[in-house]
Amino acid sequence: MGDQESGLLGPNRKETVIFRSDLKEVDRLDIATDLVEYSRGNTIKQAVFKYTLIQTRVENVWRELHILKALRGNKRYVPFDRIVLDEVTHNILGLTTGYIAGGTLEHYRGTFYFRWLKQLTDAVDELNFRYGLMHQDLAPRNILIDPASQELLDLISTDQHG
């Protein structure tokens, strides 16, 4: 990154911003959602790149970005990773979140544990009562299973209310 770019991106650019050209697409997960890789020091990190195909809908990405940043550190939700910028215009193209390799509840065929139901209801209650947000798409395709902890993580799709 040159001096001009570093001035435009601010002091936290390395921790919160990445250019689209630094992402390598590994797989298409859904519409406007890709599994990507990028270099982080000497390691390769996998992330999920969420973007919009229509520039007029970038406000949805912006809203999701702010929600994920507010929920940062909360273990119930898939963690925010980076803001993705166009390298020429520096427009926001989308964002990346952590990649959870366990898959979604939609494809899970094992036992559904009672503790998972409690995790889901606690997550929805927390969104409503603590953050003033309504979950807009609570569905098996948006609930990830963390294979390491066997905990559920929510892919956020919310709107403000109240």
Rosetta silent file (secondary structure, phi, psi, omega in degrees, C-alpha in Angstrom):
SEQUENCE: MGDQESGLLGPNRKETVIFRSDLKEVDRLDIATDLVEYSRGNTIKQAVFKYTLIQTRVENVWRELHILKALRGNKRYVPFDRIVLDEVTHNILGLTTGYIAGGTLEHYRGTFYFRWLKQLTDAVDELNFRYGLMHQDLAPRNILIDPASQELLDLISTDQHG
SCORE:     score description
SCORE:     0.000 S_00000001
   1 L     0.000  132.537  179.645    0.000    0.000    0.000 S_00000001
   2 L   -81.823  172.589 -179.502    1.333    3.406   -0.939 S_00000001
   3 H   -61.188  -38.751  179.990    1.351    6.532    1.210 S_00000001
   4 H   -63.108  -44.683 -179.609   -1.693    7.914   -0.589 S_00000001
   5 H   -65.017  -43.380 -177.769   -3.684    4.742    0.055 S_00000001
   6 H   -63.064  -34.293  176.926   -2.693    4.506    3.721 S_00000001
   7 H   -67.242  -35.611 -179.936   -3.882    8.096    4.276 S_00000001
   8 H   -72.893  -30.011 -173.223   -7.256    7.333    2.718 S_00000001
   9 H   -90.992  -15.462  178.016   -7.830    4.191    4.723 S_00000001
  10 L    87.907  177.436 -171.557   -6.994    5.508    8.174 S_00000001
  11 L   -71.014  -25.434 -176.271   -4.891    4.144   11.018 S_00000001
  12 L   -99.119   19.894 -172.663   -6.634    0.758   11.430 S_00000001
  13 H   -56.597  -40.114 -175.548   -6.519   -0.227    7.773 S_00000001
  14 H   -68.254  -29.931 -177.076   -4.452   -3.388    8.258 S_00000001
  15 H   -89.240  -24.568 -171.951   -6.822   -4.816   10.871 S_00000001
  16 H  -123.015  -12.002 -173.534  -10.161   -3.881    9.338 S_00000001
  17 E  -125.071  143.397  174.525   -9.762   -3.276    5.598 S_00000001
  18 E  -143.611  147.360  176.642   -8.741   -5.466    2.675 S_00000001
  19 E   -86.514  148.756  179.507   -8.796   -4.855   -1.068 S_00000001
  20 H   -56.076  -36.836 -178.321  -10.837   -7.110   -3.346 S_00000001
  21 H   -66.881  -15.870  177.784   -7.686   -7.967   -5.312 S_00000001
  22 H   -84.984   -8.966 -179.392   -6.198   -9.509   -2.128 S_00000001
  23 L   -95.483  136.844  175.523   -9.018  -12.073   -1.936 S_00000001
  24 E  -113.035  120.029 -179.489   -8.836  -15.375   -3.800 S_00000001
  25 E   -70.056  128.870  178.941  -12.204  -17.044   -4.453 S_00000001
  26 E  -103.734  -40.768 -176.494  -12.239  -20.660   -3.289 S_00000001
  27 E  -158.278  152.811  173.125  -15.940  -21.510   -3.619 S_00000001
  28 E   -95.054  116.755 -177.578  -19.322  -19.921   -4.282 S_00000001
  29 E   -89.847  -34.535 -177.726  -21.440  -20.495   -1.179 S_00000001
  30 E  -166.609 -176.888  176.179  -24.584  -18.642   -2.208 S_00000001
  31 L   -62.465  127.055  177.984  -25.719  -15.650   -4.232 S_00000001
  32 L    56.943   30.676  178.728  -23.237  -12.820   -3.538 S_00000001
  33 E  -142.424  115.373 -176.956  -21.465  -14.958   -0.924 S_00000001
  34 E  -122.675  146.623  166.854  -18.064  -16.534   -1.585 S_00000001
  35 E   -84.057  126.255 -176.826  -15.569  -18.532    0.418 S_00000001
  36 E  -129.184  165.710  173.441  -12.263  -16.684   -0.020 S_00000001
  37 E  -128.437  150.729  171.733   -8.666  -16.870    1.138 S_00000001
  38 E  -151.873  157.949 -179.711   -6.143  -14.135    1.821 S_00000001
  39 E   -79.450  136.579  175.211   -2.649  -13.888    3.241 S_00000001
  40 E  -133.417   93.334 -173.413   -2.267  -12.837    6.838 S_00000001
  41 L    68.708 -122.667  178.975    1.432  -12.654    7.575 S_00000001
  42 L   -96.067    5.201 -177.715    2.840  -16.091    6.834 S_00000001
  43 E  -116.645  161.379  174.803   -0.531  -17.844    6.973 S_00000001
  44 E  -104.137  128.017  179.779   -3.527  -18.143    4.690 S_00000001
  45 E  -108.894  137.901  173.475   -6.847  -17.200    6.265 S_00000001
  46 E   -97.694  143.305  179.052  -10.257  -18.342    5.031 S_00000001
  47 E  -149.636  168.427  175.325  -13.230  -16.002    5.277 S_00000001
  48 E  -106.393  122.427 -179.759  -16.694  -15.528    3.815 S_00000001
  49 E   -97.489  115.871  178.283  -16.980  -12.549    1.450 S_00000001
  50 E  -109.351  130.026 -174.591  -20.488  -11.052    1.391 S_00000001
  51 E  -146.640  174.884  175.446  -21.169   -8.416   -1.225 S_00000001
  52 L  -117.034  143.023  177.954  -23.871   -6.854   -3.343 S_00000001
  53 L   -86.184  -17.621 -177.286  -24.131   -7.136   -7.098 S_00000001
  54 L  -115.615  116.906 -173.744  -26.147   -3.924   -7.325 S_00000001
  55 H   -58.704  -28.638  179.923  -24.369   -0.778   -6.131 S_00000001
  56 H   -69.862  -14.292  178.188  -27.640    0.826   -5.006 S_00000001
  57 H   -97.442   11.770  179.860  -27.971   -1.941   -2.400 S_00000001
  58 H   -62.785  -21.882  176.868  -24.623   -1.183   -0.795 S_00000001
  59 H   -61.672  -31.686  176.707  -26.612    0.362    2.083 S_00000001
  60 H   -65.981  -41.032  176.712  -27.606   -3.194    3.087 S_00000001
  61 H   -63.756  -43.376 -179.971  -23.930   -4.146    3.288 S_00000001
  62 H   -60.383  -44.618  179.635  -23.246   -0.978    5.267 S_00000001
  63 H   -63.639  -45.582  179.058  -26.045   -1.775    7.736 S_00000001
  64 H   -63.014  -38.881  178.220  -24.847   -5.371    8.172 S_00000001
  65 H   -58.858  -46.608 -179.998  -21.298   -4.134    8.653 S_00000001
  66 H   -65.787  -38.844  178.209  -22.362   -1.849   11.500 S_00000001
  67 H   -64.524  -46.706 -179.894  -24.418   -4.578   13.141 S_00000001
  68 H   -63.397  -37.575  177.729  -21.552   -7.076   12.959 S_00000001
  69 H   -66.860  -36.628  177.655  -19.108   -4.536   14.367 S_00000001
  70 H   -66.936  -32.393 -178.836  -21.517   -3.857   17.261 S_00000001
  71 L   -89.576    2.042 -177.193  -21.757   -7.602   17.922 S_00000001
  72 L   -53.460  132.089 -179.530  -17.981   -8.094   17.687 S_00000001
  73 L    89.817   -9.216  178.712  -16.742  -10.439   20.398 S_00000001
  74 L   -84.625  119.916 -173.057  -20.195  -11.950   20.975 S_00000001
  75 L   -70.927   -8.522 -179.110  -19.836  -15.727   20.659 S_00000001
  76 L   -81.124  -14.559 -172.921  -23.420  -16.213   19.427 S_00000001
  77 E  -123.364  149.620  177.396  -22.785  -14.597   16.046 S_00000001
  78 L   -61.086  129.862 -172.770  -20.405  -15.231   13.179 S_00000001
  79 L   -73.772  140.949  171.720  -17.535  -12.782   13.734 S_00000001
  80 E   -65.175  143.267  179.684  -16.885   -9.740   11.557 S_00000001
  81 E  -117.844  -69.367 -174.172  -13.507   -9.911    9.802 S_00000001
  82 E  -144.397  157.233  167.795  -12.779   -7.132    7.268 S_00000001
  83 E   -90.463  133.967 -179.261  -14.300   -4.399    5.116 S_00000001
  84 E  -103.950  124.631 -178.616  -13.625   -5.115    1.430 S_00000001
  85 E  -113.709  151.311  168.226  -12.738   -2.121   -0.750 S_00000001
  86 L   -72.653  133.185 -175.061  -12.279   -1.603   -4.461 S_00000001
  87 L   -71.441  -21.131 -178.825   -8.581   -0.918   -4.955 S_00000001
  88 L   -91.787  -54.186 -174.658   -9.160    1.902   -7.481 S_00000001
  89 L   -90.256  -18.122 -175.331  -12.172    3.830   -6.164 S_00000001
  90 L    65.555   18.793  172.840  -11.940    2.733   -2.507 S_00000001
  91 L   -69.500  148.390  174.920  -15.710    2.128   -2.568 S_00000001
  92 E   -74.180  124.382  178.304  -16.995   -0.454   -0.107 S_00000001
  93 E   -98.835  -26.742 -177.292  -17.751   -3.642   -2.033 S_00000001
  94 E   170.211 -155.335 -178.845  -18.717   -5.817    0.898 S_00000001
  95 E  -148.386  161.345  172.999  -17.362   -7.417    4.033 S_00000001
  96 E  -115.672  148.893  173.994  -15.816  -10.635    5.213 S_00000001
  97 E  -123.329  167.202  176.406  -16.826  -12.716    8.203 S_00000001
  98 E   -61.752  148.647  177.481  -15.132  -15.625    9.873 S_00000001
  99 L   -98.109  126.893  177.626  -15.461  -18.963    8.102 S_00000001
 100 L  -111.042  117.084 -171.067  -16.985  -21.786   10.159 S_00000001
 101 L   -77.026   -7.172 -172.474  -16.271  -25.158    8.551 S_00000001
 102 L   -75.320  -12.160 -178.791  -19.070  -27.095   10.282 S_00000001
 103 L    86.445 -178.821 -176.294  -21.851  -26.307    7.826 S_00000001
 104 E  -103.390  165.408  174.630  -25.411  -25.192    8.473 S_00000001
 105 H   -63.021  -26.661 -178.957  -28.342  -26.742   10.315 S_00000001
 106 H   -58.137  -35.914 -177.320  -30.041  -27.088    6.935 S_00000001
 107 H  -103.229    1.651 -177.994  -27.677  -29.923    5.981 S_00000001
 108 L   -81.082  131.873 -178.208  -27.173  -31.381    9.466 S_00000001
 109 L  -118.301   10.087  179.890  -28.737  -34.819    9.977 S_00000001
 110 L   -89.217 -163.414 -179.564  -27.616  -35.556   13.543 S_00000001
 111 L   -71.268  133.663  172.626  -29.282  -34.937   16.884 S_00000001
 112 L   -93.258  114.037 -173.756  -30.678  -31.455   17.510 S_00000001
 113 L   -83.637  146.107  178.632  -29.740  -30.722   21.108 S_00000001
 114 H   -59.145  -36.248  179.581  -31.970  -28.854   23.542 S_00000001
 115 H   -61.293  -28.125  177.546  -29.026  -26.564   24.407 S_00000001
 116 H   -67.624  -40.262  177.227  -29.041  -25.448   20.748 S_00000001
 117 H   -61.395  -42.553  177.582  -32.660  -24.306   21.077 S_00000001
 118 H   -62.975  -42.031  178.106  -31.669  -22.324   24.171 S_00000001
 119 H   -59.483  -42.953 -179.287  -28.719  -20.791   22.296 S_00000001
 120 H   -66.067  -46.027 -179.383  -31.033  -19.694   19.476 S_00000001
 121 H   -67.163  -37.691  176.177  -33.680  -18.185   21.749 S_00000001
 122 H   -63.035  -39.737  179.957  -30.997  -16.436   23.824 S_00000001
 123 H   -64.482  -44.093  179.875  -29.465  -15.006   20.631 S_00000001
 124 H   -66.434  -43.451  177.153  -32.824  -13.677   19.396 S_00000001
 125 H   -59.658  -43.222 -179.555  -33.643  -12.228   22.834 S_00000001
 126 H   -63.429  -42.657  176.914  -30.259  -10.535   22.992 S_00000001
 127 H   -58.546  -46.605 -177.074  -30.734   -8.983   19.541 S_00000001
 128 H   -68.722  -54.339 -169.493  -34.171   -7.673   20.521 S_00000001
 129 H   -84.320  -33.565 -178.025  -33.649   -6.514   24.076 S_00000001
 130 H   -90.402  -40.497 -173.729  -29.997   -5.477   24.149 S_00000001
 131 H  -107.196   -7.613 -179.812  -29.436   -4.172   20.611 S_00000001
 132 L    68.775   32.032 -177.748  -32.971   -3.203   19.511 S_00000001
 133 E  -117.709  145.357  173.434  -32.766   -5.448   16.442 S_00000001
 134 E  -104.448  134.117  176.000  -35.216   -7.935   14.962 S_00000001
 135 E   -72.922  129.331 -175.100  -33.877  -11.081   13.371 S_00000001
 136 L  -100.412   -9.465 -174.253  -35.146  -11.086    9.774 S_00000001
 137 L  -155.539   59.941  178.004  -34.209  -14.577    8.603 S_00000001
 138 L   -78.436  100.320 -175.849  -33.956  -17.169   11.362 S_00000001
 139 L  -145.910  154.228 -179.587  -33.724  -20.307    9.252 S_00000001
 140 H   -53.173  -31.502 -179.260  -31.616  -23.501    9.267 S_00000001
 141 H   -70.159  -15.617 -178.773  -29.590  -22.215    6.295 S_00000001
 142 H  -107.270    9.159  179.172  -28.431  -19.254    8.435 S_00000001
 143 E  -114.971  118.458 -178.708  -27.401  -21.205   11.523 S_00000001
 144 E   -98.056  149.685  175.465  -23.861  -22.590   11.524 S_00000001
 145 E  -107.401  118.815  177.144  -22.495  -25.406   13.663 S_00000001
 146 E   -78.232  114.431 -176.186  -19.002  -24.786   15.003 S_00000001
 147 L   -66.267  -25.498 -178.474  -17.302  -28.201   14.767 S_00000001
 148 L   -73.561  -43.496 -175.037  -14.761  -27.331   17.479 S_00000001
 149 L  -105.790  -11.009 -173.208  -17.236  -26.340   20.196 S_00000001
 150 L    57.375   31.418  175.005  -20.481  -27.903   18.882 S_00000001
 151 E  -100.799  157.251  176.112  -22.080  -24.504   19.473 S_00000001
 152 E   -93.244  144.766  175.435  -24.442  -22.750   17.070 S_00000001
 153 E  -127.461  139.375 -176.623  -23.535  -19.445   15.439 S_00000001
 154 E   -97.243  133.637  168.643  -26.024  -17.136   13.778 S_00000001
 155 L   -86.519  116.474 -172.222  -25.538  -15.498   10.396 S_00000001
 156 L   -70.580  133.197  167.402  -27.063  -12.096   11.027 S_00000001
 157 L  -145.045   97.522 -168.969  -29.924  -10.789    8.937 S_00000001
 158 E  -131.657  172.054  172.073  -31.549   -8.061   10.991 S_00000001
 159 E  -147.827  149.750  178.507  -33.380   -4.776   10.970 S_00000001
 160 E   -75.263  150.849  174.647  -33.758   -2.074   13.603 S_00000001
 161 L  -140.667  174.766  174.415  -37.068   -1.631   15.335 S_00000001
 162 L    91.229    0.000    0.000  -38.596    0.492   18.033 S_00000001
